[in-house]
Amino acid sequence: MKGLHGLIFAHGKHTGLRELTELRSPASVPFGGRYRMIDFVLSSMVNAGVSDVGVILHGNYQSLLDHLGSGKDWDLSRKHGGLRLLPPFAMVQHRDDRTFRGKMEALASVSSYLETIRQDHVVLADCDTIINLPLQKVYEAHVASGADITAVCTPKNLGSLNAATFFHLDDEGNVTHTLYDIKEPEGFRSLDIFILSKDLLLRAVEECRRQDRYSFRDAVLHGMAGELKIRGFVWDGYAAQIRTLAGYYDRSMELFDPAIRRELFPKERPVFTKEMNVSSTYLDPDGACVNSLVADGCTVEGRVENCVLFRGVRVAKGAEVKNCILMQNVCVGRGASLTHVIADKNVKITDGCTLVGSANYPLAIAKNAEI
């Protein structure tokens, strides 16, 4: 799509994701057996024909650098344009606190990049939204409506209200009120995906920088609402905003529903990720694998039930794993028993170990730990 440029906020960690973001940003948190969270919004852009995407980095981003690389796996490795990884704090030099206070400050830090954007419009997206969005339709609706900003939103209840924004829409789909810090869902929940013109983006960034305002929600959606026409694009399909450990676990368990998998992985809009050449998965005839998502390169000799297994997971004989998420290269020893556990990459569970969490409070084990 020649008229649209992508910008993804790979922002600092959400404390609600706890162990999963100790060594990585939310953008690179593994999800669904072989993907990272950023893959979904990035693939939505690529499937819509967006050829230039900038990823604004911030905190614990080495894992994300390793995952995205040159952008080759998303067909974004190009001499001109393509994928650009934008370093943090390029222009935030006047404060001792080396954290972004909000999206507008993050955009201000890469303002020199924004000025070189070749397209007339920009799509802004957070990295923690699990969605397969027909972005081309959103863009076409934005242009046809004549709106200054189009905000993608959903009528569905997405659970946790942590950092959530809600809109009231009139009969024509225009945003009349912006709500946040509320105790109960009200109206349409923002999916933190916005389309606006490059000129408006640059003007908003400059005004916010002069006034030391840093929140896109406060400064633009609320503060500039009187002078802008903001329109909602209502998305009725599957969407999730993963900002807590319980939310991560619940959304992962939802993938066992075939209807949700069809919505999230339609053939016409594939989800791309970093390719890895690994062997096929081995299932021991004496073991069992029931109602589970299993990636390539796994060895299952014990019993696995209602689990998500990432690449290279090994479950030894006599082990029982139920309702768990085991990330890349996790090893479960002989006779071990795991229930409602999220084990990060390279975790080793020793022989005979028993670990039990609950569906409401899963037990999380940090990366590289040995239990």
N, C-alpha and C positions, 0 to 999 in steps of 0.2 A: 504494500500500500504506500504509494509515493507521498501521500499527503499527511502521514501520521508518523510521529517519532515516539519511541517508548522510553520512559524513565521509571526505574524500579528502585524503591527505597529498601536497601538491605540494612535496616536500622539496627540499633543496639538491642541487646537481649531483653526479652520480657521476663521479669523475675518469676512469673507464673509457670514458665517452662523449666525452671529449676535445673536439674542435672543435665538436661539436654542442651543447654546453652552455656554451660560453664566454659567450654572450649571452642564454641562456634556461635555464629549469629543465627537467628531464627531462619534466615534464608536458606541455610544449608542443613537444617534439621532433616534427617531421612524420613520418608513417608511412603507408605504403600508398597513396601518390599524392594523397590529399586530406584525410587525417585527422591529428590530433595524438594522442599517446599517451594523454592523459587521456580522450579520447573513448570509449574502450572500457569502462572501469569506470564512467564517468558514464552511458553509454548502458545498461549492464547495470542500473544503479539505476533509470533512467527506465522501462525496459521492464518492470520489476517493480512499477511503480506508486509508487515512492518520489517524493514531491513536495517534500521538503525536503532539500537537500544543502549542506553546508558544505565549502569548500575551504580548507585551511590553507596559506597562502602562506609561502614562504621562499626568498629569494634569486633574483635575475634573473627576477622574475615579471611584468615589463611585457608581454612577449609573451603570457603566459597571460591577463592582463587583457584584452588586445586580442582574443584568441580567444574567451574565454567571454562577455565583455560582460555583458549583463543575464541571460543564460541563455535568451533567447528561442528559440534554435534547438533547445533541448532541452525546450521547453515548461516552463521553470522561471522565467519572468519573472512574478512574482506580487506582489500587495500584501502578503500574509501568507505567510511561508515562502518556498519557491522556492529559488533559488541564492543563497548568501551567500559572498562572498569574504572570508576572515578574515585580517586583517593579522598579520604576525609580531611577536614580541617584545612583545606587549601587557603581559605581566607579568614578563618576564625582564629586570629592571632592576638586579639585584644583581651582575651579572658584566660584565666588560669584553668578554669574548668574545661577539660577537653572532651566535652560531650555535646552533641546536638540537642538543643532544647525543643526542636520541632522541625517539621518539613521545610518551612520557609528558610530557616537558617541553614539546613542542609543544602537547599537549592542555591542559596547565596554563596555557599562555599565552592560551588562549581559554576558560578555565573559565566565565567569565560567559556565554558563548554556550552552552556545554554545559548550563547550568542552565535555559536557556529552551527546550530541546528539548521538543517536544510529544508525541513518540512514546515508547513504552515500551522499544523496542529500537533499537540503533544498529549499522550496518555500517561497519567501518573498512576502508579499502582504500588501497593504494599506487597511485601514478599510473603506474608503469612496467610494469604487467602487461597484456599484450595478450591479451584473453580476451572471449568473449561468453557470459557466465554466466547461466543461468536462476535469477536470484537469489531469485525467489519460492519456488522449490523448496527452496533452501537455508534460507530463513527458516522455511518450514513444517516442515522436518526439525528445525530448531533448537527450535522451540516443542514439537513432538511428543516430542522426546528428553528434555526437561527439563534439558538441559545449561546450565551457566553460560556457557560460550563454545563456539561452533562455529567451527572453523578449516577453511577450504577448502584442500585439498591435492591433489596429483596423484602417481600412481605413475610418471610419465614422467620421463626424464632431460632436463632443460632446459639442459644445457650448463654454463656457468660457475657456480662455486660461490661467487662473490662475494656476500657478505652473505646467503647462503642458510641457511634453517632447515629441519630435517627432523623428522618425527614418527614414533614407533613407535605403532602402533594395536593394540589387542587385538581379539578376535573380535567384539566388540560395537561397534567403531569408536571406543572411547575412547582418548585420548592417554595413553600410559604413560610415554613419555620424549620430551624435546625435545633435539635435537642441533643444534649449529652449530660453525663453524670446523673442519669435517671435510674430509678430503682426497678421499674418495670418497662418492658418493651412497649413502644408507642409509635405507631406509624410504620414507616419503611426503614429498615436498617441499612445504613451505608456499608457498601463493600469496599470502600476506600479505593475505588477506581474512578478516575476523573478524566474527562477530555476537555481541553481548552486550547485556545490559539497560542502560538508561540509569543505573539506580541503581548497578549494579556498576561501570560506567565512572567515575562520579563518585567512588565510594569508592576505586577504584584510583588515580585521579589525585591525590586528597587524600593517600592514604598515601604515594605516591611523592614527592609534594612535601615532606612532612614529613621523609622519610628521605633526601632528595636523590638519589633514584633516577630514572633517566630512560629506560631501555630497556624497551619493552613486552615484548620477548622475555625479558629477564632478570628483570624485576620481576613480570610477570604470568604469562606462560606457564611460566616456571621457578620463580620465587620464590613464587608463590601457588598453584602446582599442587597442593600437598597439601590445600588447603581448597576447591579448585574442581573441578568436573566439566567437563573440556574434551573435546569430541567432534570428530572429524574428519569432514568431508564430502568424500568422494573424487570428484574431477572427472576423468573419463576423456577429455574433449574437448580441443580445442586450447588451449594456453596457452603464453605466453612471458614471461619476465622479462628485460627489455632493460637491461643494466647495463654493457655494453662495446661498443666500436665494432664489433668483429668480430661480436658477437651481434646488433647492429642490422642489419648487412649480411646475415648469414645468415637472420634472420627475415624480412627484406624479400624475399630471393630465394625463400623458401618460398612466397610468395604466388602464384608461377607455377603451383603445384600446385592444380588445380581442387578437389580434395577438401578442402584446407585452406581455400580461399576459401569453400566451402560451409559449413564449420564456423564460420568466423569471421564470415560475413555471411549468416546464415539470414534468410529473408523474415519469419519470425515475430518476430525480434528485431533490428530494424535498428540500425545504428550511426549515430548522429547526429553532425553536425559543423557548423561555421559555414558558412552558405550564402554563396556568392559568385556574382554574376551576371557570367559570362564567356562569350565566344563559343565556338563549337564548335571542335574541333581540326581543323587542316588537314594532310593528308598529301599531299605532292607526288607525282604519278604517277611521277616519275623517282627518287624516294627509296624507302625500304623501312622497314617497321616489323614486326619479327618477334618473336613471343612476348614481348610487353611490355605493361605496364600504363600506360596513357596517360590523364591527366586532361584536363579541358576546357581550352580556350584555348591549346593547344600548336600550334606550327608545325614540322613535320618535313619537311625537304627533303633531308636526308642519309640515312644508314642507321643504324637503331636496332635492337639485338638484345638480348634478355634484359635489359631495362631497366625501371626504374620512373621515370616522368616525372610530376612534379607540375604544377600549373596554370601556364600561361604559359611553359613551356620552349620555346626556339627552337633548332633544330638546322639549321645552314646547309648549303647544297649542298656535296657532297664530304666532309662530316664523317662519321666512323664512331664510333659509341658502342656499346660492348658491355659487358654485365654491370655496368651503372652505376646509381646512384641520383641523379637530378638534381632538386633541390627547386625551389620556386616561382621563376619568372622567371630561371632559369639560361639563359645564351646561349652556344652553342657555335659558334665561328667556322668559316668555310670551310676545308675541308681538315684540320681538327683531328681527332685520334684519341685516344679515351678508352677505357681498359679497367680495370675494377675500381676505379671512382672514385665517391666520395660527394661531391657538390658541394652545399653549403648554399645558402640563398636568395640570389638576386641576384648569383651568381658569374658572371663573364664570362671565357670561354675564348677567347683571341685566335686569329686565323687561323693555321693550320699548326701549332698547338701539339700536342705529344704527351705524354700523361700515362698512366702505366702503374702500377697497383698489383697486388695479388694477391688471390685469394679468401680467403686466411688473414690478409692484412694489407692491407685496402683503403686506397687513398689518399684522405684526407679533406681537403677544401678549405673553409676557414672562410667564414662569411657575408660577403657584399659584396666578396670578394676578386676581383682581376683577375689572371689568369695569362697 
